[in-house]
C-alpha cells in the first residue's frame, strides 16, 4: 500500500490552484474536488493492484486524474471492466457518506449540495465514451469480447472522436466562457491526437505481449485466403480467443506460429501459403 501511495503524483498546476484557493476563500471546494478525484483514481488502482497489474503512476490534474498502467490489452476483459468500473463506483459510497454527515457540525447543507454536484458531474462525465475517460475504456473493453483487438480499437477511437466533436461543438455555443470545461476539452483533444498517433504502437505492444504471455483462451477457427499476408492476418487476433487460421486444403496455422513469423522471422509481408510449407 505504501508503494501505491508513492506512485501518486500531483501536477504543479494543481498545487498552484490550491494556493489560489487558499487566498480566495475557495480552498474548501478545491479540497473537496481533490478528495473526490483521489478516491476515484484509487478505486481503479486498488482493483488493478488486486489483479496484479503493473501500476506506473497516479497523476492528479486540476480537472481530473489518470491511473496509468503498464498493461497492453492482454489482461482478461473481465478484469479490465472491473478496474474501469471501480473508479465510478466510489462516487456511490461518497454520496452516501455525505447524506450521513448532513447537518453535522462540520458538514452543512451547502457543503452537501456542492459535494453531491461535483460527484454526480464527475460520475456522469466519466461515462462518456471518450478516451481516456472510463466510458471510453469500458466501451473498448466490451467490444474486445466480440471483435478483434485492432477493429475494437479503431471503432472505439472513431466513436470517441465523434462524441468529443459533438461535445466541443455544443460547449462552444452553450458554455463558451467556462474555463474548466475549455481546459478539459483541450486535454481530451490532445489525448485523441496522441491516441491516433500511437495506434500502431499500441497494437504492436498488444501482439508482443500476446506472444510473451501464454494464457489459456477459448479457441476460434477462422477461414482465410492463402494469399493473405502475415501482417494482414495478425489484425484478426482477438483478445479473449486464440485463433487458428484455416487456409486451403484445411491446412491450419496456429496463432503462435503467426506471431513467431511476424516477430522472429520477419515474415510480415509473406503470404500464409508460405508458412504451410
Steps between C-alpha positions, in 0.01 A plus 500: 500500500789737578639435153165602350499826696849576369365472145259791555624809314336843526532727198676833579199697372283325758733620776464852360120467503516395867698815575253721310210327677651572838532869411152537348297302753430208265742262670220280641342447157836428336589257780161334448574449129846370582360236739235390246757462221750323727242249628378438142851424372589290804192290423657412163841444653392273787304273266795490257731421793270216603536347152878543503514768233816704450415850624719779368362810675188684615506853357264756654418791268309825562192353327528127563742215539666219305599159633773382262560125464770305319246265347440466127165332449587140584344491842155333501227738390314419823791639703520814288125561532517462879803731524320759288177483702684512834559873454141615438358270770690699764266793443207293626637451851641854513151637430363266767752626757406858415134425576600344834706806594226742401433766766797389707704784659764492226284404198228748406221463245699727269803269527277201429345657189839603365651157572199332337528723192870427449454125551208468258669724240827304508313167500284583195778674308732202552251266336521681166648257241808719450864402552649510765178527704358189668216489247749477212696222670183311588367526143830363367517216754146385422574496128806280544270226629357464149730673250871478410723726707601740223146533365373571853764767545422674171126496567551633854722779372245597232217517756727690741588755231138554393369537858779744587429698184130530594593589859738774383249638252226512766732654760603782267137609468368425851801567727761688292664668803510204741874480569497156666307350209736660248801351682338155516411508129853616415646209699261250334588623149871467576435144616301425182794617292746288700272197480481529123873563463590198717232258372752279321725498807207391721421210269864392480525500879182293514625228264851506652351449847272237350803310371677520835201406717355152474145500635246234422225646283197371317599386152348654188546375144513757223496422127732726302646520149851352458604825330440695821828632639618446857459871586144497363401181679639620833242781506232234555639397840249513783568587858285226656550228238794313354477485123578213270506605136354256247650534152456290184472120535400553865859580594518656847731776619487561878515856626837444672658398164372822349643707787838325472506571126413866557762571768781246475517408134403841360237346273262798524425516126516126433170332399361235733543237229879518550466431873338168417804374310 
